[in-house]
Each structure stands twice: as C-alpha cells, then as structure tokens.
Amino acid sequence: MLTVVADPESGDSDQPATGESSLIDQIVREGARRMLAEALRAEVDAYIAAFTDQRDEHGHRLVVRNGYDQPREVLTAAGSVEVTAPRVNDRRVDPETGERQRFASAILPAWARKTPKITEVLPLLYLHGLSSGDFVPALGQFFGSAKGLSAPVITKLTEQWKAEQRAFADRDLSGVDYVYLWADGIHVNIRLEEHKLCLLVMIGVRADGRKELVALADGYRESTESWADLLRDCARRGMTAPVLAVGDGALGFWSALREVFPATREQRCWFHKIANVLAALPRSAHPGTKKALAEIWNAEDRQHALDAVTAFESAYGAKFGKAVAKITDDVEELLAFYDYPAEHRIHLRTTNPIESTFATVRHRTKVTKGPGSRAAGLATFKLIESAQARWRAVNAPHMVGLVRAGASFVNGVLVERPDEEAA
C-alpha cells in the first residue's frame, strides 16, 4: 500500500500546504474560472432565448434568469476552480406529468465537485495503492484545494464503484446482441486475495459494430468451471450465443463455451499462439519462425495460408515437432477468420481489444505490493468503463449485421447467392 507522509512542519496533515501557488498556476486557474463562467452564461442565454416566445396569461416570460447559485469549488485538470453558476427560473409545466420544467446544465451538472477526468484519476490512484486517507496530502496542494478528497469521500466513492459493478454484473442482456466475443484471463496483480486469481474478461461486438464490455469477474484463467459459471450467468440473463469467439487456446474458456454456447465458432488468438510457438524454439530460430508464421496469418486467402502451414511444417517439423504441432493441431481454429468479412480480420485474429485495454492497467498497478480484497480488485471495472467510451467500432460495422444474419463469406468476400455459387 502506498503511503504519503505529510510534512510535520506543515501543521495539520489533513490539509494541503498553505504556501502560495506560483504565478503561472494562478494565471491558469483564473483563466479557467473566467472561461467557465463565460461558457455557463452563454449556455443559460441560449436556453432562455429558445423560450422567449412562451409567456403566461399576463404576458410575462415563463423562462427568465434567477440570479446565481452559491459559489462552489470544482476540481479540474487545471486545479481547483471557484464556480458561480447562473440560475434559471423555468415556470413551464410538462402537460403529461404536470411537473415543472427544470434547467440542467450540460457543462456543470448539479452538485458536481469534480470533472470527469478527475473522477477517472481517483480509481486509478486507488488501484495503484494509494490509501483513502492519503488523497488529501497527496493531491490537496496539487489541486489547490482538499475539498472532495477526504477519506470519507474516497471511501464513499469506492463503495459506489462496487455498487455500479454489481449492477453491471446483474444487468439484463436479452436486449443486446453480441456477434463477436473476445475472452481472456488477465493477471493484474492488484488487491486480489490469491495470486492465482485473475480477472475473467469478455468484450463483445454489438450488431451495430460497437465494442462493449460484456462481463468482468474474478476466477481462474485455466478453470473451465470458472468460465462456465460466467457464461451460464450471461445466458441466464438473456445473452444470445455469439457467432464467433476469440481467445487463447490455453484457456478453460473453450470447454465452457462448448457446453453453454455449442453453436459458437472458435478462433484462436494469433498473438498468444506466436508466443507459445516461440517459447518452444531456440532464440536463434525466432526471426525465421516469425516470418514463416506471418506468411500464415497474413495470407491473402485460406488456401495460401494452408500452403504456408505446409511450408512451415516442412521447414521446422523435423527439428521442432512440438512447436510445429502447436500450429497444425489448431489450424482450423487459427484460420476461422477467413470465413468472415475481410475488413474484420484485423479484429478477429487476436484478443488485442482486451490486451490493449489492460496494458495501461498493468502498467499502473505493477508496483502495488500486498494483498487486498476481491471487491477492490474489481474496481478495475471503473477503468474499463472509462476506456470503453474511447473504443472505436470495428471496420465495416455494417457487415456485422450480415454476419449475424448468416451471410456467407468466402475468403472474406460476401457471396451474394450462395446456392448458385455452390451449384
């Protein structure tokens, strides 16, 4: 657990140092305060202008200004900024519900004390090992204010993260269709009670091409039962069987998938497979092996890929049969992506959507020492939730719906009339 030791000369350890901030910090914060004030006024002016024609029976406007709220400090990337938000008196009534209309600022939501970026930083620091009592001495002086950083506030936030994770784990999946699914077991070594425990992660591609976190739970990477419990839970909540699942061949996920979703096809991750093959070879053979494997996974079509497999077996089979068997034994699962749109190959060949997302998590948490609770480890959910907003859709998203509809693809090309083509 990381610990921040307050300077004994600074007096109260729960308060940031009272030394004056530098001139440049003062300029930045004052500029941020003025810009925010102008943006809030412009937002209110636009809202009032949109309803200038709405008046009561006496000809008075129904939407007018109503002074200002009490000043409040908001933690931003520029530090603590004092905000005085303008108020709006909206006397319009919703004809259906009979309730008064209310103005809601999109810039500064009601009761907001921290910007979204700061909200993202807090769980990251918590996972990094910063204890709840150390947020004030660690960040108070940096932001110029300790408001919103006290130990009770941080503890309340962690409880909120856990509640959000539980709600996510229990949500209904019957209204979402995941056509592709990536699965992997991620060891992040943070706050988990047992070293063998890991996070079982599933990310799916919706029918509209958008990527989305499907499930996140703790379990054992190689355990079929851990994966089966997770898949059964998803099926119980209404999840439809994906068309194709992508993952490492060493996972217990595959046996569980065949039990819960037997119709789902399997695609082995080339990133993991290449690492497995190289681990069975001497280092001197790595350059040539990498080139030979690239000829397989990067081939123009399935036939060229199969020819490259034959060439790889001929070149390395006599000396390194164990390494070659890792390819030949799983060749069908390794080349399954050829039966789907060519635009999707870059996404389907590896579990990169999971690996790239957790790369930052591993980097940020690799120095954390000491055990912790499972619930704290699952606070990683907040980091994934933040990253999810920046995920881009798969290439050619319009073709994902065709895959779900059962369209036929030969070497990545859509077959318009499969019956005539077969004849």
C-alpha positions as CSV (number, residue, x, y, z in Angstrom):
1,M,0.0,0.0,0.0
2,L,1.4,3.4,-0.9
3,T,1.6,5.9,1.9
4,V,2.0,9.6,1.8
5,V,3.8,11.1,4.8
6,A,2.9,14.7,5.5
7,D,5.5,17.3,6.2
8,P,5.5,17.8,10.0
9,E,6.2,21.5,9.6
10,S,3.1,22.0,7.6
11,G,0.8,21.6,10.7
12,D,-2.4,19.8,10.0
13,S,-1.6,16.7,7.9
14,D,-5.2,16.6,6.5
15,Q,-4.9,20.0,4.8
16,P,-2.7,20.9,1.8
17,A,0.2,23.3,2.4
18,T,-0.8,26.9,2.6
19,G,2.1,28.2,0.6
20,E,1.3,30.5,-2.2
21,S,1.0,28.9,-5.6
22,S,3.2,30.0,-8.5
23,L,2.1,32.9,-10.7
24,I,1.6,30.6,-13.7
25,D,-0.8,28.4,-11.6
26,Q,-2.7,31.5,-10.6
27,I,-3.0,32.6,-14.2
28,V,-4.1,29.2,-15.4
29,R,-6.8,28.9,-12.7
30,E,-8.0,32.4,-13.2
31,G,-8.3,31.9,-16.9
32,A,-10.1,28.6,-16.4
33,R,-12.5,30.3,-14.0
34,R,-13.3,33.1,-16.4
35,M,-13.8,30.8,-19.4
36,L,-16.0,28.5,-17.4
37,A,-18.1,31.5,-16.2
38,E,-18.5,32.7,-19.8
39,A,-19.5,29.3,-21.0
40,L,-22.1,28.9,-18.3
41,R,-23.6,32.3,-19.1
42,A,-23.7,31.5,-22.8
43,E,-25.4,28.2,-22.0
44,V,-28.1,30.0,-19.9
45,D,-28.6,32.7,-22.5
46,A,-29.1,30.1,-25.3
47,Y,-31.6,28.3,-23.1
48,I,-33.6,31.4,-22.3
49,A,-33.5,32.6,-25.9
50,A,-35.0,29.3,-27.0
51,F,-38.2,30.0,-25.0
52,T,-38.6,33.8,-25.3
53,D,-42.0,33.3,-27.1
54,Q,-43.5,31.3,-24.2
55,R,-45.4,33.6,-21.8
56,D,-48.1,33.4,-19.2
57,E,-51.6,34.9,-19.4
58,H,-50.2,38.3,-18.2
59,G,-47.6,38.4,-21.0
60,H,-44.7,37.6,-18.7
61,R,-41.9,35.3,-19.9
62,L,-42.0,31.8,-18.4
63,V,-38.2,31.3,-18.6
64,V,-36.0,34.0,-17.1
65,R,-32.8,34.4,-15.2
66,N,-32.9,34.0,-11.4
67,G,-29.6,35.2,-10.0
68,Y,-26.7,32.9,-9.2
69,D,-26.1,29.8,-7.1
70,Q,-23.7,29.9,-4.1
71,P,-20.0,29.7,-5.2
72,R,-18.5,26.2,-5.1
73,E,-15.1,24.8,-5.9
74,V,-14.7,22.3,-8.7
75,L,-11.6,20.1,-9.1
76,T,-10.4,20.3,-12.7
77,A,-7.3,19.3,-14.5
78,A,-6.2,23.0,-14.1
79,G,-6.7,22.7,-10.3
80,S,-9.4,23.9,-8.0
81,V,-11.7,26.5,-9.7
82,E,-14.3,28.5,-8.0
83,V,-17.6,28.5,-9.9
84,T,-20.6,30.7,-9.5
85,A,-23.3,29.2,-11.8
86,P,-26.2,31.3,-13.0
87,R,-29.7,30.1,-12.2
88,V,-32.8,29.9,-14.3
89,N,-36.4,30.3,-13.3
90,D,-38.4,28.0,-15.6
91,R,-42.1,28.1,-14.9
92,R,-43.2,25.9,-17.7
93,V,-45.2,22.8,-16.8
94,D,-45.0,19.4,-18.5
95,P,-48.5,18.8,-19.8
96,E,-48.2,15.0,-19.4
97,T,-46.7,14.8,-15.9
98,G,-47.8,18.1,-14.5
99,E,-44.3,18.7,-13.2
100,R,-42.3,21.9,-13.5
101,Q,-39.6,22.0,-16.2
102,R,-36.0,22.4,-14.9
103,F,-32.9,23.7,-16.5
104,A,-30.0,21.3,-16.4
105,S,-26.5,22.5,-17.3
106,A,-24.6,20.2,-19.7
107,I,-21.3,21.9,-18.7
108,L,-21.7,21.8,-14.9
109,P,-24.2,19.2,-13.6
110,A,-25.9,19.8,-10.3
111,W,-23.8,19.0,-7.3
112,A,-20.7,18.3,-9.4
113,R,-17.5,18.8,-7.5
114,K,-15.0,17.0,-9.8
115,T,-14.7,16.9,-13.6
116,P,-14.9,13.5,-15.3
117,K,-11.1,13.4,-15.9
118,I,-10.5,13.8,-12.1
119,T,-13.1,11.2,-11.4
120,E,-11.2,8.8,-13.7
121,V,-7.9,9.6,-11.9
122,L,-9.2,8.7,-8.4
123,P,-10.0,5.0,-9.0
124,L,-6.7,4.7,-10.9
125,L,-4.7,6.1,-7.9
126,Y,-6.7,3.8,-5.6
127,L,-5.8,0.8,-7.6
128,H,-2.2,2.0,-7.7
129,G,-2.2,1.5,-4.0
130,L,-2.9,5.0,-2.6
131,S,-4.9,4.6,0.6
132,S,-8.1,6.5,1.1
133,G,-6.5,8.6,3.9
134,D,-3.7,9.8,1.7
135,F,-5.6,11.5,-1.1
136,V,-5.6,14.9,0.8
137,P,-1.9,15.1,1.5
138,A,-1.1,13.7,-2.0
139,L,-3.4,15.8,-4.1
140,G,-4.6,18.7,-1.9
141,Q,-1.7,21.0,-2.7
142,F,-1.6,20.0,-6.3
143,F,-5.2,21.0,-6.9
144,G,-5.1,23.9,-4.6
145,S,-7.9,22.5,-2.5
146,A,-8.7,19.4,-0.4
147,K,-12.5,19.5,-1.0
148,G,-13.8,16.3,-2.4
149,L,-10.6,14.4,-1.5
150,S,-11.2,13.5,2.2
151,A,-11.1,9.9,3.3
152,P,-14.9,9.6,3.8
153,V,-15.4,10.9,0.3
154,I,-13.0,8.4,-1.2
155,T,-14.5,5.6,0.8
156,K,-17.9,6.5,-0.4
157,L,-16.6,6.6,-4.0
158,T,-15.2,3.1,-3.7
159,E,-18.5,1.8,-2.3
160,Q,-20.2,3.5,-5.3
161,W,-17.8,1.8,-7.7
162,K,-18.6,-1.6,-6.2
163,A,-22.3,-1.0,-6.4
164,E,-22.0,0.0,-10.0
165,Q,-20.0,-3.1,-10.7
166,R,-22.7,-5.3,-9.1
167,A,-25.4,-3.6,-11.1
168,F,-23.3,-4.2,-14.3
169,A,-22.9,-7.8,-13.4
170,D,-26.7,-8.3,-12.9
171,R,-27.9,-6.3,-15.9
172,D,-30.3,-7.8,-18.5
173,L,-28.6,-9.0,-21.7
174,S,-31.6,-10.0,-23.6
175,G,-31.8,-6.7,-25.5
176,V,-28.2,-6.8,-26.7
177,D,-26.8,-8.9,-29.5
178,Y,-23.1,-9.7,-29.3
179,V,-22.0,-11.1,-32.7
180,Y,-18.2,-11.4,-31.9
181,L,-16.8,-12.1,-28.5
182,W,-13.2,-11.8,-27.1
183,A,-12.3,-13.6,-23.9
184,D,-9.1,-13.7,-21.8
185,G,-8.0,-14.1,-18.3
186,I,-6.0,-11.0,-17.2
187,H,-3.5,-11.1,-14.3
188,V,-3.1,-7.6,-12.9
189,N,-1.7,-8.5,-9.5
190,I,-3.6,-5.8,-7.7
191,R,-5.5,-6.2,-4.4
192,L,-6.5,-9.8,-5.1
193,E,-6.6,-12.3,-2.2
194,E,-5.0,-15.1,-4.1
195,H,-2.1,-14.8,-6.5
196,K,-3.7,-17.4,-8.9
197,L,-6.9,-15.4,-9.2
198,C,-7.3,-13.2,-12.3
199,L,-10.0,-11.2,-14.0
200,L,-12.1,-13.1,-16.5
201,V,-12.9,-10.5,-19.2
202,M,-15.3,-10.7,-22.1
203,I,-15.7,-7.9,-24.7
204,G,-18.2,-8.2,-27.4
205,V,-19.1,-6.5,-30.7
206,R,-22.7,-5.5,-31.0
207,A,-24.7,-5.8,-34.2
208,D,-24.0,-2.2,-35.0
209,G,-20.3,-2.7,-34.8
210,R,-19.6,-1.1,-31.4
211,K,-17.4,-2.8,-28.9
212,E,-18.7,-3.2,-25.4
213,L,-17.6,-4.8,-22.1
214,V,-19.8,-7.9,-21.6
215,A,-18.5,-9.4,-18.4
216,L,-15.8,-8.9,-15.8
217,A,-15.4,-11.3,-12.9
218,D,-12.7,-12.9,-10.8
219,G,-11.8,-16.5,-11.3
220,Y,-9.1,-18.9,-12.5
221,R,-7.8,-18.4,-16.1
222,E,-7.4,-22.1,-16.8
223,S,-10.5,-23.3,-14.9
224,T,-13.3,-24.5,-17.1
225,E,-15.7,-24.2,-14.2
226,S,-14.9,-20.5,-13.6
227,W,-15.6,-19.7,-17.3
228,A,-18.7,-21.9,-17.3
229,D,-20.1,-20.1,-14.3
230,L,-19.6,-16.7,-16.1
231,L,-21.1,-17.9,-19.4
232,R,-24.0,-19.6,-17.7
233,D,-24.7,-16.4,-15.8
234,C,-24.7,-14.4,-19.1
235,A,-27.0,-16.9,-20.7
236,R,-29.3,-16.8,-17.7
237,R,-29.5,-13.0,-18.1
238,G,-30.6,-13.4,-21.8
239,M,-27.3,-13.3,-23.7
240,T,-27.6,-14.8,-27.3
241,A,-24.8,-17.2,-28.5
242,P,-22.1,-15.2,-30.3
243,V,-21.3,-16.2,-33.9
244,L,-17.5,-16.3,-33.3
245,A,-15.4,-16.2,-30.1
246,V,-11.7,-15.3,-30.0
247,G,-9.3,-16.3,-27.3
248,D,-6.1,-18.0,-26.2
249,G,-6.0,-21.8,-26.8
250,A,-4.9,-22.4,-23.2
251,L,-8.0,-21.0,-21.6
252,G,-10.5,-23.2,-19.9
253,F,-13.0,-20.9,-21.7
254,W,-13.3,-23.2,-24.7
255,S,-14.7,-26.2,-22.9
256,A,-17.1,-23.9,-21.1
257,L,-18.1,-22.3,-24.4
258,R,-18.9,-25.7,-26.0
259,E,-21.1,-26.5,-23.1
260,V,-23.0,-23.2,-22.8
261,F,-23.0,-21.9,-26.4
262,P,-22.1,-25.0,-28.6
263,A,-23.1,-23.2,-31.8
264,T,-20.4,-20.6,-31.4
265,R,-17.4,-21.0,-33.7
266,E,-13.8,-20.7,-32.3
267,Q,-10.9,-18.5,-33.4
268,R,-7.6,-18.9,-31.7
269,C,-5.6,-15.7,-30.9
270,W,-2.5,-15.4,-33.1
271,F,-0.8,-13.1,-30.6
272,H,-0.8,-15.9,-27.9
273,K,-0.1,-18.6,-30.4
274,I,3.0,-17.0,-31.8
275,A,4.3,-16.5,-28.2
276,N,3.6,-20.2,-27.5
277,V,5.4,-21.4,-30.6
278,L,8.5,-19.2,-30.0
279,A,8.7,-20.5,-26.4
280,A,9.2,-24.0,-27.8
281,L,12.1,-22.9,-30.1
282,P,15.7,-21.7,-29.5
283,R,16.2,-18.0,-29.8
284,S,18.3,-18.4,-32.9
285,A,15.2,-19.7,-34.8
286,H,12.9,-16.9,-33.8
287,P,13.5,-14.5,-36.7
288,G,12.8,-17.1,-39.3
289,T,9.8,-18.5,-37.4
290,K,8.2,-15.1,-37.0
291,K,8.5,-14.6,-40.8
292,A,7.1,-18.0,-41.5
293,L,4.1,-17.5,-39.2
294,A,3.4,-14.1,-40.7
295,E,3.1,-15.9,-44.1
296,I,0.2,-17.9,-42.5
297,W,-1.8,-15.3,-40.5
298,N,-1.3,-12.6,-43.1
299,A,-2.0,-14.7,-46.2
300,E,-4.4,-13.4,-48.9
301,D,-6.8,-16.3,-48.5
302,R,-7.3,-19.6,-46.8
303,Q,-5.5,-21.7,-49.5
304,H,-2.4,-19.5,-49.4
305,A,-2.5,-19.8,-45.6
306,L,-2.7,-23.6,-45.8
307,D,0.2,-23.7,-48.2
308,A,2.2,-21.5,-45.7
309,V,1.3,-24.0,-42.9
310,T,2.7,-26.9,-45.1
311,A,5.8,-24.9,-45.8
312,F,6.3,-24.2,-42.1
313,E,5.9,-27.8,-41.2
314,S,8.4,-28.9,-43.9
315,A,11.0,-26.3,-42.6
316,Y,10.7,-26.9,-38.9
317,G,8.9,-30.2,-38.4
318,A,11.9,-32.4,-38.3
319,K,13.8,-30.5,-35.6
320,F,11.0,-28.8,-33.7
321,G,8.0,-31.0,-34.0
322,K,6.5,-29.8,-30.7
323,A,6.5,-26.2,-31.9
324,V,5.0,-27.1,-35.3
325,A,2.2,-29.2,-33.6
326,K,1.0,-26.0,-31.9
327,I,0.1,-24.7,-35.4
328,T,-1.0,-27.9,-37.2
329,D,-3.2,-29.1,-34.3
330,D,-5.2,-25.9,-34.2
331,V,-5.1,-24.9,-37.9
332,E,-8.9,-24.9,-38.3
333,E,-9.4,-22.6,-35.3
334,L,-6.5,-20.4,-36.3
335,L,-7.9,-19.8,-39.8
336,A,-11.6,-19.4,-38.9
337,F,-11.4,-15.7,-39.6
338,Y,-11.3,-16.3,-43.3
339,D,-15.0,-17.2,-43.2
340,Y,-15.9,-13.7,-42.1
341,P,-15.6,-10.2,-43.7
342,A,-12.0,-9.3,-44.8
343,E,-12.5,-5.9,-43.1
344,H,-12.9,-7.7,-39.7
345,R,-9.7,-9.8,-40.0
346,I,-7.6,-7.3,-38.1
347,H,-10.1,-7.5,-35.2
348,L,-10.6,-11.3,-35.2
349,R,-7.1,-12.6,-35.4
350,T,-6.2,-11.6,-31.8
351,T,-7.6,-10.6,-28.5
352,N,-6.0,-7.2,-28.9
353,P,-9.1,-5.3,-27.7
354,I,-8.6,-6.9,-24.3
355,E,-4.8,-6.8,-24.3
356,S,-4.5,-3.1,-25.3
357,T,-7.2,-2.0,-22.8
358,F,-5.4,-3.8,-19.9
359,A,-1.9,-2.7,-20.9
360,T,-2.4,0.6,-19.1
361,V,-3.9,-1.1,-16.1
362,R,-0.9,-3.5,-15.8
363,H,1.5,-0.6,-16.2
364,R,-0.2,1.5,-13.5
365,T,-0.6,-1.3,-11.0
366,K,2.5,-3.5,-11.4
367,V,4.3,-1.9,-8.4
368,T,1.5,-2.4,-5.9
369,K,2.5,-4.6,-3.0
370,G,0.5,-6.6,-0.5
371,P,-2.8,-8.4,-0.7
372,G,-6.3,-6.8,-0.9
373,S,-9.9,-7.6,-1.3
374,R,-11.6,-9.0,-4.4
375,A,-14.0,-6.2,-4.5
376,A,-11.2,-3.7,-4.6
377,G,-9.6,-5.6,-7.5
378,L,-12.9,-5.4,-9.3
379,A,-12.8,-1.7,-9.0
380,T,-10.7,-2.1,-12.3
381,F,-14.2,-2.1,-13.8
382,K,-14.2,1.7,-13.4
383,L,-11.0,1.9,-15.6
384,I,-12.5,-0.3,-18.2
385,E,-15.7,1.8,-18.1
386,S,-13.7,4.9,-18.8
387,A,-11.7,3.3,-21.6
388,Q,-14.9,1.9,-23.2
389,A,-16.0,5.4,-24.1
390,R,-13.0,5.7,-26.3
391,W,-13.2,2.4,-28.1
392,R,-13.8,2.7,-31.8
393,A,-16.2,0.5,-33.8
394,V,-14.9,-2.4,-35.9
395,N,-14.1,-1.8,-39.5
396,A,-17.1,-2.0,-41.9
397,P,-19.6,-2.1,-39.0
398,H,-22.5,-2.6,-41.4
399,M,-21.2,-6.1,-42.1
400,V,-21.6,-7.2,-38.5
401,G,-25.3,-7.5,-39.0
402,L,-24.8,-9.6,-42.1
403,V,-22.7,-12.0,-40.1
404,R,-25.4,-12.4,-37.5
405,A,-28.0,-12.9,-40.3
406,G,-26.0,-15.9,-41.6
407,A,-24.5,-14.3,-44.7
408,S,-21.8,-16.4,-46.4
409,F,-18.2,-15.1,-46.8
410,V,-15.5,-16.9,-48.8
411,N,-12.0,-15.7,-48.1
412,G,-13.6,-12.6,-46.6
413,V,-15.8,-11.8,-49.6
414,L,-19.5,-11.8,-49.4
415,V,-21.2,-14.4,-51.5
416,E,-24.4,-12.8,-52.8
417,R,-26.1,-16.1,-53.9
418,P,-24.5,-19.0,-52.0
419,D,-26.9,-21.6,-53.5
420,E,-25.9,-20.7,-57.1
421,E,-22.2,-20.4,-56.2
422,A,-22.3,-24.0,-54.7
423,A,-24.0,-25.3,-57.9
